[in-house]
Amino acid sequence: MKLHPVEVLSREEHGRHVLLRYGWTGAAPQPGQFVMARPGRHAGLDPFLPRPLFAHDHDGEVASLLFEVRGRGTALLAEEDAGLLVSAPLGHGFAVRSGGPVALIGGASGSRP
């Protein structure tokens, strides 16, 4: 899995949650997909593993991640000067049919309902 350095366009704090917007010109994520993310300035082995985070939104060339700060890895991602490395969208997405009610349920720290 390759991690790509991306430009962080904005960081917004909402209590213990952080909304990260970044430039992304690769494949657009489908509903239900996720990316692997890690701080860009911590390019060594700390934190050792990237964090799987739900692809919150994508609008043209801007993608976003919404996550709760729960430990060292997500705290480092939330820092202003952390930079960002992300993978291309991963997992199996799904199609959203129009014409009826839709419910999305998420329960992990990187997956918002």
C-alpha positions in Angstrom: 0.0 0.0 0.0 1.4 3.3 -1.1 0.9 6.5 1.0 0.8 9.8 -0.9 1.8 13.1 0.6 -1.1 15.5 0.2 -1.6 19.2 0.9 -3.8 19.8 4.0 -6.2 22.6 3.1 -7.9 23.0 6.5 -8.2 21.5 10.0 -11.3 22.1 12.1 -11.7 21.0 15.7 -15.2 20.0 16.9 -14.7 18.9 20.5 -12.7 15.7 20.4 -13.3 15.4 16.6 -11.2 16.8 13.8 -12.3 17.5 10.2 -9.3 17.4 7.9 -9.7 18.6 4.3 -6.9 17.8 1.8 -6.2 18.1 -1.9 -6.9 14.8 -3.7 -6.8 14.3 -7.5 -6.8 10.5 -7.5 -9.8 8.2 -7.7 -12.8 9.6 -5.9 -13.9 7.5 -2.9 -17.2 5.7 -3.1 -19.6 5.6 -0.1 -18.3 3.0 2.3 -14.6 3.2 1.4 -11.8 4.3 3.7 -8.2 5.5 3.4 -5.1 4.8 5.5 -3.7 8.0 6.9 -0.6 8.9 8.9 1.1 12.2 9.8 3.5 13.4 7.1 6.1 14.9 9.4 6.4 11.7 11.4 7.7 9.8 8.4 9.8 7.4 10.6 8.3 4.6 12.5 6.3 6.6 15.1 3.5 6.0 14.8 4.3 2.6 13.3 1.0 2.0 11.5 -1.2 4.3 9.5 -4.8 4.7 10.8 -7.8 3.5 8.7 -10.2 6.4 8.5 -13.6 6.6 6.7 -13.6 8.8 3.6 -16.0 11.5 4.9 -16.5 13.5 1.8 -15.1 14.3 -1.7 -15.8 17.3 -3.8 -13.9 17.6 -7.0 -10.3 17.9 -5.9 -10.9 18.1 -2.1 -11.3 15.1 0.1 -12.0 15.1 3.8 -11.6 12.8 6.9 -13.6 13.2 10.1 -12.2 11.4 13.1 -12.2 11.3 16.9 -8.9 11.9 18.7 -8.5 8.8 20.8 -4.8 8.0 21.1 -1.3 9.0 20.1 -1.8 8.3 16.3 -5.0 10.3 15.9 -3.6 13.0 18.2 -0.6 13.4 15.9 -2.9 13.5 12.8 -4.8 16.4 14.5 -1.7 18.6 15.0 -1.6 21.8 12.9 1.8 21.1 11.4 1.6 17.3 11.1 1.2 17.1 7.3 -0.6 14.2 5.9 0.1 10.9 4.0 -2.9 9.0 2.7 -3.6 5.9 0.6 -5.9 5.8 -2.4 -9.5 4.8 -1.4 -9.6 1.2 -0.1 -12.4 -1.4 0.6 -15.5 -2.1 -1.3 -17.8 0.8 -1.8 -21.5 0.7 -2.5 -24.0 2.5 -4.7 -26.6 4.8 -3.1 -30.0 4.3 -4.7 -32.3 7.4 -4.8 -35.9 7.4 -4.2 -36.2 6.2 -0.6 -34.8 6.6 2.9 -31.2 5.8 3.5 -29.5 5.1 6.8 -25.7 4.9 7.4 -24.6 3.6 10.8 -21.0 3.9 11.9 -19.4 3.1 15.2 -15.6 3.3 15.0 -13.6 6.4 15.9 -12.9 7.1 12.2 -16.4 6.3 11.0 -19.1 8.9 11.6 -22.8 8.0 11.1 
